[in-house]
Amino acid sequence: MEMQKDEFYRQSKNPKNLHILNKIVDAAREDRRIVSVISYGSYTREDFDKFSDIEFYIFIRDDSADTFNDEQWLRETIPVEFYFTNFYGVKTAVFSKFFVRGEFHFHSEREISVLDSWKGVVLPGRVEKTVLLDKSGAFRKKIEEFCKTRPLIDEEASFKQNYLELANGIIMEWGVLSRKDLFRAGTLHSTNLLFLSRLFSLLHKKTDHLYSPRLLESFMSEGEYRSFCECFATMSFDSLRAALEKMAKLSAELTRENKDTDIVRAKKAILERVVERSYRLEGIISEDMKVLMIKHTGNDGRPDDWLFPGGGKLPGESDETAVKREIMEETCLDIEPRGMIAEIELPEDGLYYSAKMFHFEYDGSSVPSPGSEPEDENEVYYTFSEVKWIDLSDLSRIPAEYRSFPHMPERLEAIREHLLKRLNP
């Protein structure tokens, strides 16, 4: 008969999880079918408190294992709210009234060798809190041997593995986010935060709970914790994008001194994808209602295009510094940005998610002229062949060749609106 919760808890004293644990052990001691109860997790160590789960391996005598009904036995012992097998194949119970969680592995006595998998993996606790019941003596002997060995973690290899997992996750999240799948991007972001927390745990030599790090605020510096918190996001595009960029920069900072070839390459990839080339920076140089455009003459079979000067960021650059540099490289003008005009999405672009346009006012101190692309010094791909002022007073009168580049009409409309507001405040 299933035990009634009120009757059960009249007997209890805090903490409730410890009371439940003791009742399970008492019931197992009285049941001839059960030969051993082994505990694992926080109860066996020093970090057990009233919020902790309780976890067990319960071994059944071989002659009773086939007919033993674990759920029925548990419900007759403790008031259970619900009981199921989780995704990992572990029997999981939530106990009534106080909602203590318990995890159970039921095995036959002859399956004692399952405990061999603990060695070097599971964090050992105290023997007397691990072996809660042993009617044969064999289980205590095995656990005593196990408790002599702490898990061996190759910290260098583990750091590399978790960094590469993080780098892969960041790039995957960026692709999903660019598709505007906010829910999936959010779930990937949570996983990436886990990998990032493991990196901090490894750097601080806090590896007892490496699989599921905890209490990071207790060992991270104030600055580290603040930077880590900035990597959290709400479920909006702007929040996820900003948090992902901060995560990429923070993870790169953590590996600043790391010379491993794979880590160096992964770091370069995530910075280029999420920070340096997540959006194209474009400089809009204006004189009244005219703006300066630059002709890209293709040298590898690509068509000629009229664009605004711009490109991606270099490591460590701000948007303003980067777009000022691009203006200097491509038009030979040394002028300062006056603020951002607008951001235009580029859904068909394979490299950039969007274009951020910054306003520059031409001061007449020098004449603009075609510059060069440092990344294409030999002009293999294209040449900056011409610069030209285009009047935006009437967009319908602009020749087609200046409007043919993808999403150029949206750019021109946003720029025209911005210039009109500045000229006619």
C-alpha positions in Angstrom: 0.0 0.0 0.0 1.3 3.5 -0.9 2.3 5.5 2.2 0.2 8.6 2.9 2.3 11.8 2.9 0.8 13.3 6.1 1.4 10.1 8.1 5.0 10.0 6.8 5.9 13.7 7.5 4.5 13.6 11.0 7.5 11.6 11.8 10.0 13.9 10.2 12.4 16.5 11.3 14.4 18.9 9.1 16.0 18.4 6.7 13.4 16.5 4.8 15.8 15.0 2.3 17.8 13.4 5.1 14.6 12.0 6.7 13.7 10.4 3.3 17.1 9.0 2.9 17.0 7.3 6.3 13.6 5.9 5.7 14.8 4.3 2.4 17.8 2.8 4.1 15.6 1.5 7.0 13.1 -0.1 4.5 15.9 -1.7 2.6 17.4 -3.1 5.8 14.2 -4.8 6.6 13.6 -6.2 3.1 15.4 -9.5 2.5 15.3 -8.9 -1.2 17.7 -5.9 -1.0 21.4 -6.6 -0.4 23.0 -3.2 -0.6 22.3 0.5 -0.7 25.0 2.8 -2.1 24.7 6.5 -2.0 26.6 9.0 -4.3 26.5 12.7 -4.8 26.6 15.5 -2.3 25.3 13.4 0.6 28.6 11.5 0.7 30.7 14.7 0.7 30.7 18.0 2.6 28.4 20.0 0.4 25.1 18.3 1.3 22.3 20.7 2.5 18.5 20.9 2.8 18.2 21.7 -0.9 20.3 18.6 -2.1 18.9 15.7 -4.1 19.5 12.2 -2.8 20.9 9.5 -5.1 21.2 5.7 -4.7 22.4 2.5 -6.3 20.2 -0.2 -4.8 21.2 -3.8 -5.4 18.6 -6.7 -5.4 19.4 -10.3 -4.6 19.8 -12.3 -7.8 16.9 -14.6 -6.9 14.5 -11.6 -6.5 15.8 -9.2 -9.2 13.4 -10.3 -12.0 10.3 -9.8 -9.9 11.3 -6.8 -7.9 9.0 -3.8 -8.7 11.0 -0.7 -7.9 8.2 1.8 -8.2 5.9 -0.2 -6.0 8.6 -0.7 -3.4 9.4 3.0 -3.4 5.8 4.2 -3.1 5.2 1.8 -0.2 8.3 3.3 1.6 8.0 7.0 0.9 5.1 9.3 -0.3 5.9 9.9 -4.0 4.5 12.7 -6.2 5.7 11.2 -9.5 8.2 8.6 -10.7 9.7 8.1 -14.2 12.8 7.1 -16.1 14.6 10.1 -17.4 16.4 10.6 -20.7 19.6 9.1 -19.2 17.8 5.9 -18.1 17.9 6.9 -14.5 14.8 6.2 -12.3 13.7 9.6 -10.9 11.3 10.3 -8.1 9.9 13.5 -6.7 8.7 13.0 -3.2 5.5 14.5 -2.0 4.9 17.6 0.0 8.4 18.9 0.2 9.4 18.0 -3.4 12.7 16.4 -2.6 14.2 14.8 -5.7 15.8 11.4 -5.8 17.6 9.4 -8.4 17.8 5.6 -8.3 19.7 2.9 -10.1 18.3 -0.6 -9.4 20.6 -3.6 -10.2 20.9 -7.2 -9.4 23.6 -8.3 -6.9 25.6 -9.9 -9.7 25.9 -6.5 -11.4 28.2 -5.2 -8.7 30.8 -4.5 -11.4 28.7 -1.5 -12.5 30.5 0.4 -9.6 33.8 -0.1 -11.4 32.8 2.7 -13.8 33.0 5.1 -10.8 36.7 4.8 -10.4 38.5 7.9 -11.7 35.2 9.5 -12.7 32.9 9.9 -9.8 34.0 12.3 -7.0 34.5 10.0 -4.0 33.0 10.8 -0.6 33.2 9.3 2.9 32.9 5.5 2.9 30.4 5.4 5.8 28.1 7.9 3.9 28.5 6.0 0.6 27.9 2.5 1.8 24.6 2.9 3.6 23.8 -0.8 3.7 25.8 -3.9 2.8 24.5 -7.3 3.8 27.2 -9.2 1.9 30.4 -7.2 2.7 31.4 -7.2 -1.0 30.1 -3.7 -1.7 31.9 -2.0 1.1 35.2 -3.5 0.0 34.7 -2.2 -3.6 33.7 1.3 -2.4 36.7 1.4 0.0 39.0 0.8 -3.0 37.1 3.4 -5.1 37.3 6.1 -2.4 41.1 5.9 -2.5 41.1 7.3 -6.0 40.0 10.8 -7.0 39.1 11.5 -10.6 42.0 12.2 -12.8 41.4 15.2 -15.0 43.8 16.2 -17.8 43.2 19.9 -17.3 45.0 20.9 -20.5 43.1 18.4 -22.6 39.8 19.2 -20.9 40.3 23.0 -21.4 41.0 22.4 -25.1 37.9 20.2 -25.5 35.6 22.6 -23.8 37.0 25.6 -25.7 36.5 23.9 -29.1 33.0 22.9 -28.0 32.4 26.5 -27.1 33.9 27.8 -30.4 31.7 25.4 -32.4 28.7 26.4 -30.3 29.2 30.1 -30.8 29.5 29.8 -34.6 26.4 27.5 -34.7 24.5 30.0 -32.5 25.4 32.8 -34.8 24.0 31.0 -37.8 20.8 30.1 -36.0 20.4 33.7 -34.7 21.0 35.1 -38.2 18.1 33.0 -39.3 16.0 34.7 -36.6 15.3 31.4 -34.8 15.4 33.0 -31.4 14.2 30.0 -29.4 16.8 27.7 -30.7 19.5 30.4 -30.5 18.5 30.9 -26.8 18.9 27.1 -26.1 22.3 27.0 -27.8 23.3 30.1 -25.8 22.6 28.3 -22.6 24.8 25.4 -23.6 27.5 27.8 -24.6 27.4 29.4 -21.1 27.9 25.9 -19.7 31.1 25.5 -21.7 32.3 28.9 -20.7 31.7 28.2 -17.0 33.8 25.0 -17.4 36.7 27.1 -18.8 36.6 29.4 -15.7 36.4 26.3 -13.4 39.5 24.8 -15.1 41.4 28.1 -14.9 40.7 28.3 -11.2 41.4 24.6 -10.6 37.8 24.0 -9.4 37.3 20.7 -11.1 35.3 18.7 -8.5 32.0 19.7 -10.3 33.4 20.3 -13.8 30.5 18.5 -15.6 28.0 20.9 -14.0 29.9 23.9 -12.5 28.5 25.6 -9.5 29.1 28.6 -7.2 31.3 30.4 -9.8 30.8 33.6 -7.9 32.6 32.1 -4.9 36.0 31.9 -6.7 35.8 34.2 -9.7 37.2 37.7 -9.4 34.7 40.6 -9.4 35.8 41.5 -12.9 35.5 38.0 -14.2 32.1 37.5 -12.7 30.8 40.8 -14.1 32.2 39.9 -17.6 30.6 36.4 -17.3 27.2 37.9 -16.3 27.3 40.2 -19.4 27.2 37.0 -21.5 23.6 36.3 -20.4 20.8 37.3 -22.7 17.0 37.7 -22.9 15.1 36.1 -25.8 15.4 39.0 -28.2 17.7 39.3 -31.2 19.6 42.4 -30.0 20.2 40.9 -26.6 21.3 37.5 -27.9 23.6 39.2 -30.5 25.2 41.5 -27.9 25.7 38.6 -25.4 27.2 36.4 -28.0 29.7 39.0 -29.1 30.7 39.5 -25.4 31.0 35.7 -25.0 33.3 35.5 -28.1 35.5 38.3 -26.7 35.6 36.9 -23.2 36.5 33.4 -24.4 39.3 34.9 -26.6 40.6 36.8 -23.5 40.7 33.5 -21.5 43.0 32.0 -24.2 45.2 35.0 -24.8 48.4 33.1 -23.7 47.4 29.7 -25.1 49.6 28.7 -28.0 47.7 25.4 -28.9 47.3 25.5 -32.7 43.7 24.3 -32.7 42.7 26.8 -30.0 44.4 29.7 -31.8 42.5 28.8 -35.0 39.2 28.4 -33.2 39.7 31.8 -31.5 40.4 33.4 -34.8 37.3 31.9 -36.3 34.8 33.0 -33.6 36.2 36.5 -33.4 36.0 36.9 -37.2 32.5 35.4 -37.4 30.9 37.1 -34.4 32.9 40.2 -33.8 34.9 41.3 -36.9 32.6 40.2 -39.7 29.2 39.8 -38.1 28.2 43.1 -39.8 29.7 45.3 -42.5 30.7 48.8 -41.5 30.1 51.5 -44.1 31.1 55.1 -44.2 28.6 57.5 -45.7 30.5 60.7 -46.6 28.1 63.6 -47.4 28.3 67.1 -48.7 24.8 68.6 -48.5 22.6 65.9 -50.2 25.4 64.3 -52.1 27.2 61.1 -50.9 30.5 59.6 -52.0 30.4 56.2 -53.7 33.4 54.1 -54.8 33.6 51.8 -57.8 34.8 48.2 -57.3 36.2 47.0 -60.7 36.2 43.2 -60.7 39.5 41.4 -61.6 38.4 37.8 -61.2 35.3 37.7 -63.3 32.9 39.4 -60.9 30.9 42.4 -62.1 31.7 46.0 -61.4 29.8 47.5 -58.4 29.3 50.9 -56.9 29.4 50.7 -53.1 30.0 52.8 -50.0 33.5 52.5 -48.6 33.6 49.9 -45.8 34.4 46.4 -44.5 34.9 44.4 -41.4 36.6 45.2 -38.1 40.1 44.2 -37.1 40.8 42.6 -33.7 40.2 45.1 -30.9 38.6 47.8 -33.0 35.5 49.7 -32.1 32.9 50.3 -34.9 34.0 53.9 -35.1 37.7 53.2 -35.3 37.1 50.5 -37.9 34.9 52.6 -40.2 37.3 55.6 -40.0 40.1 53.2 -41.0 38.1 51.9 -44.0 37.4 55.5 -45.1 41.1 56.3 -45.1 42.1 53.1 -46.9 39.5 53.4 -49.7 39.0 57.1 -50.2 42.2 58.6 -48.7 40.2 60.9 -46.5 41.0 61.4 -42.8 37.7 62.4 -41.3 35.8 61.5 -38.2 32.4 59.7 -37.9 29.4 61.7 -36.7 27.3 58.8 -35.6 25.4 55.9 -37.0 22.7 56.4 -39.6 21.0 53.0 -39.7 21.6 49.2 -39.8 20.4 47.4 -42.9 19.9 43.6 -42.9 21.7 41.6 -45.6 19.8 38.3 -45.8 21.4 37.1 -49.0 25.0 38.0 -47.9 27.1 35.0 -47.2 29.6 36.9 -45.0 27.8 39.7 -43.2 24.5 39.7 -41.4 23.9 43.4 -41.8 25.4 46.7 -42.8 25.9 49.5 -40.2 26.2 52.9 -41.9 28.1 55.7 -40.2 27.8 59.3 -41.2 30.9 61.4 -42.2 30.7 65.1 -43.2 33.1 66.1 -46.0 35.1 69.1 -44.8 36.9 69.9 -48.2 40.4 69.7 -46.6 41.5 67.1 -49.2 40.2 65.5 -52.4 38.9 62.0 -52.2 40.6 59.5 -54.5 40.4 55.7 -54.9 42.6 53.9 -52.3 43.4 50.2 -52.0 42.4 47.1 -50.0 45.2 45.9 -47.6 43.7 42.4 -47.7 44.0 42.3 -51.5 47.3 44.1 -52.1 47.8 42.5 -55.5 44.2 43.4 -56.5 43.4 39.8 -57.4 39.7 40.3 -56.7 38.9 43.9 -57.5 40.3 47.4 -57.8 39.0 50.7 -56.3 38.9 52.4 -59.7 36.8 55.5 -59.2 35.0 57.7 -56.7 31.9 59.8 -57.4 29.4 62.1 -55.7 25.8 61.0 -56.0 22.9 63.4 -55.4 20.2 61.9 -53.2 17.7 64.8 -53.6 15.6 62.6 -55.9 16.2 58.9 -55.6 14.2 58.2 -58.8 16.8 60.1 -60.9 19.8 58.1 -59.7 21.1 55.9 -62.6 20.5 52.2 -62.2 24.2 51.3 -62.0 24.4 53.1 -58.6 21.4 51.3 -57.3 22.1 47.7 -58.5 24.2 46.4 -55.6 22.0 44.2 -53.3 20.0 46.3 -50.8 21.4 49.5 -52.2 17.9 51.1 -52.5 17.2 50.5 -48.8 20.5 52.1 -48.0 19.9 55.1 -50.1 16.4 55.6 -48.6 17.7 55.5 -45.1 20.6 57.8 -45.9 18.4 60.3 -47.7 16.0 60.4 -44.7 18.9 61.0 -42.3 20.4 63.8 -44.4 17.1 65.6 -44.7 16.6 65.5 -41.0 20.1 67.0 -40.5 19.6 69.7 -43.1 16.1 70.5 -42.0 15.9 69.9 -38.3 
